Amino acid sequence: MLKKILVVEDESSVASFIKKGLTEEGYQVTIALDGITGLQIALTDSFDLIILDIMLPGMNGLEICRTVRQQNKTVPILFLTALGTSENVVIGLGTEADDYLVKPFKFIELLARIKSLLRRVDHTTLPKTASEVKEYQFSNLVVNDYTKTVKRGDRVISLTSTEYRLLLLFLKNPKRVLSRIEILEHVWSINFDMNTNVVDVYVNYLRKKIERDNFPKLIHTVIGMGYVLKESDEDTN
């Protein structure tokens, strides 16, 4: 079955270039040349992946992403834009986008990002039998990877898809220091410039949610190295 991709891009030459390349790769591509049309299409049809420019007429890509995420938490969203500073990367991913590619770009790089995002979705399909259900627990923090539910004590915690992947990475590697580059590779499947603070931003997002109600701190900063999931009084190996 063909994967359906929506491309919201106001530069017609860029949109045509992307559509031609992706169509040749076997994808079904829909183009929208302004933000309002792009949002309408995104909300009325079903897509396997959405590519958004940020600077769009009518409605910018950040607004589109926020609105789409209110209805669809799982569809991969890739920002494709000329705004490539670290601050803009953080702003873009802060709207719950999954990836960020800066113009000008090579089609082969765009294709690699798309395949990575689609594989990520395929790998998160629900297990077919009860024996395949995986539950992760550290202290009183519990994640059920079948239902995608997160609880700390009796409190259910609502996470974005990116926050969930980040937490799962920590839970699969308890007491192990994870470097920022490791986190970028495993959570976003890409290598950002090392001076971006997107990892720090998302760790802070996650901390605020799992440490509410005066729960003890579990995600700790290891200065100059990265982050670790551990109890406050535990040593890091």
FENZI-V859155 format. One record per pair of residues at least 12 apart in sequence whose ideal C-beta (glycine too) atoms are under 6 Angstrom apart, sorted by sequence separation. I is the first residue (numbers start at 1). J is the second residue. D is the distance in whole Angstrom. If there is no record, write none. Layout:
BEGIN
{{I | J | D} {I | J | D}}
END
This chain:
BEGIN
{{19 | 31 | 6} {52 | 64 | 6} {65 | 77 | 6} {101 | 113 | 6} {140 | 152 | 6} {207 | 219 | 5} {79 | 92 | 5} {133 | 146 | 4} {140 | 153 | 5} {99 | 113 | 5} {217 | 232 | 6} {15 | 31 | 5} {183 | 199 | 5} {216 | 232 | 6} {169 | 186 | 5} {79 | 97 | 5} {84 | 102 | 4} {98 | 117 | 6} {127 | 146 | 6} {180 | 199 | 5} {77 | 97 | 4} {35 | 56 | 4} {77 | 98 | 6} {78 | 99 | 5} {79 | 100 | 5} {80 | 101 | 5} {82 | 103 | 5} {166 | 187 | 5} {5 | 27 | 5} {36 | 58 | 4} {76 | 98 | 5} {165 | 187 | 5} {10 | 33 | 5} {34 | 57 | 5} {35 | 58 | 4} {36 | 59 | 5} {3 | 27 | 5} {4 | 28 | 5} {5 | 29 | 5} {6 | 30 | 5} {7 | 31 | 5} {8 | 32 | 5} {34 | 58 | 4} {35 | 59 | 3} {203 | 227 | 6} {39 | 64 | 5} {2 | 28 | 4} {38 | 64 | 6} {42 | 68 | 5} {49 | 76 | 5} {50 | 77 | 5} {51 | 78 | 5} {52 | 79 | 6} {53 | 80 | 6} {54 | 81 | 4} {69 | 96 | 5} {39 | 67 | 6} {53 | 81 | 6} {143 | 171 | 6} {35 | 64 | 6} {51 | 80 | 5} {54 | 83 | 6} {66 | 95 | 5} {8 | 38 | 3} {65 | 95 | 4} {65 | 97 | 5} {62 | 95 | 5} {138 | 171 | 6} {136 | 171 | 4} {6 | 42 | 6} {138 | 174 | 5} {166 | 202 | 6} {167 | 206 | 6} {166 | 206 | 6} {6 | 47 | 5} {76 | 117 | 4} {163 | 205 | 6} {4 | 47 | 5} {163 | 206 | 5} {4 | 48 | 5} {5 | 49 | 5} {6 | 50 | 5} {7 | 51 | 5} {8 | 52 | 5} {9 | 53 | 5} {3 | 48 | 4} {76 | 121 | 6} {177 | 222 | 5} {10 | 56 | 5} {180 | 226 | 6} {10 | 57 | 6} {179 | 226 | 4} {177 | 225 | 5} {178 | 226 | 5} {177 | 226 | 5} {178 | 227 | 6} {177 | 228 | 5} {157 | 209 | 5} {174 | 229 | 5} {175 | 230 | 5} {152 | 210 | 6} {170 | 229 | 4} {177 | 236 | 6} {152 | 215 | 6} {96 | 160 | 5} {49 | 117 | 6} {116 | 189 | 4} {21 | 107 | 5} {73 | 161 | 6} {93 | 198 | 6} {89 | 196 | 5} {90 | 198 | 5} {89 | 198 | 6} {86 | 196 | 4} {90 | 201 | 5}}
END
